[in-house]
Amino acid sequence: MNQETLIALEEICNSYNIEIPFIYSLSESGLIKLVIIREDSFVDHMQLPRLEKYINFHYTLGINIEGIETIHHLLLRMETLQEEVNRLKNALHFHEGGM
Amino acid sequence: MDFIDYYKTLGIDKKATTDDIKKAYRKLARKHHPDLNPNDSGAQLSFQLINEANNVLSDPEKREKYDKYGKDWKHADRFEKAKQNQSANQRETRSGQSSGDFSDFFESMFGGASARGRQVKYRGEDFHASLELSLLDAYKTRKQTLTVNSKSIRISIPAGIENGQTIKITGYGGPGLNGGPNGDLYITFTIESNAEFRRLGKDLYTTAELDLYTAILGGELTLNTVDGKVKLQVKPETQNGNQVKLKGKGFPVYKKEGEFGDLYITYTIKLPTALTDKEKELFTELSKL
């Protein structure tokens, strides 16, 4: 992994004004992947949008880690179902002779 | 610019405590937060209003001003004066929304987003756009220049994109706040219907008309496919509605270069009309065999 894209946990916590244990909890739940280099923890910048979403869920909406984990799974499921809806819509359109 | 009743927005009364406001905001935000309602512009608008109401009512200074002048918001001169005297140090809030997400009413009372004085870095707003393509456009990978918020973006649309499919262009959404990263641009594609070909996933379907004699005796047919004409051998005694498959002449498979679906051809047999006397005689003769 390119080290230039890694952001130190402390920097993230200072920037978002959050506590380090929160990110460790996300990591333990498998919601965020931490990169450990010589005992220091980092987050890849590609994960920042996801991390910010979880920060909002927790600090703005008051949702705990278990809730975030549940939401994460439900959103993935929604995404899959949305793809299925699109596929079925296209098939229906096809059978109605429209496409 | 209409007056917005922030108390009504949060479903609380004017005597609500800070704790009541926080609870009401969280309850509504959990329902309408854009991250929990992907691709729902209605939820986005509701959340914007809820967020705005919370921003005002959870800040004692702003709430006092709102309570005092709220209904008389048209007296902008008084508000302007009050705004000038407003303390530069405002409480830091966490909302997750970019600038430009506040109503005209809010801007008139409390100034722009900068007046909120947030220090936290926020990722910019995600933009959503839609793009219409013809079936033939979607057949080949194409480069297209789009203008999003006065910015030109050149994107590559992979061949085989589906109707209703959304692609993400990272970093082309709204600008981040306080040095935060830009949001993303999501483009949803609509593939227009085509008169000649119908598409189902990676396969294409079309019809070919045969005259009676070719259908009975067999022969050769020149057929249009999306990438050019092909010659097709028609078997003798082909029935109306018979279907043949041309392997690899369908639609390209999305992001799988060189992979194509199949083209299905359904024959429709056209019976001759305006028969001559000789033809009628011959058909009568055939019918007696």
Interface residues (C-beta under 8 A of the other chain):
Chain A: S15 Y16 N17 H45 L48 P49 E52 K53 N56 F57 Y59 T60 L61 G62 I63 I71 L75 M78 E79 Q82 N86 R87 K89 N90 A91 H93 F94 G97 G98 M99
Chain B: R26 A29 R30 H33 D35 L36 P38 N39 E92 R94 S95 G96 Q119 V120 K121 Y122 R123 L135 E162 N163 G164 Q165 G180 P181 D184 I191 S193 N194 R198 R199 L200 G201 Y205
